[in-house]
Amino acid sequence: MQKVINNRQCIIADSTLTVAQVRDLRARVLVGAYEWERRTAQDILINITLEYDGSKAAKTDALIDTLDYCELSEEIIKEVEETEFVLLERLVDFILEIIMQRPQALRATVTVDKPAALQHIAQSVAVTASAFRD
């Protein structure tokens, strides 16, 4: 689409790549490979970067036209707190599967921090993975 702005011919894109971030989403999850880790749920932090076409939402200002990251965050917390994991890699992949079920999601990157993983020698251990539509 072409448009005149300040007496100049401009090409306007039909879609806009929108990037949203959810930072430090907290959940209590049973995750770990060792016996002592599997006795009780541990605090984790989830960081998500979502890429999606936000052009319609930018025009309508309507929640129905966007990827609802509040609803998505609530679903992620519910699902991970009801599931057990041995490895952080599986937990990250599980979260990516939830995100990519939404048709608006074009790409997502998830990082999960496990603060108790290396007690007394490191602040946290984190695993990051990405998924995208072809």
Secondary structure, 3 states (H helix, E strand, C coil): CEEEECCEEEECCCCCEEEEEEEEEEEEEEECCCHHHHCCCEEEEEEEEEEEECHHHHHHCCHHHCCCHHHHHHHHHHHHHCCEECCHHHHHHHHHHHHHCCCCEEEEEEEEEECCCCCCCCCCEEEEEEEECC
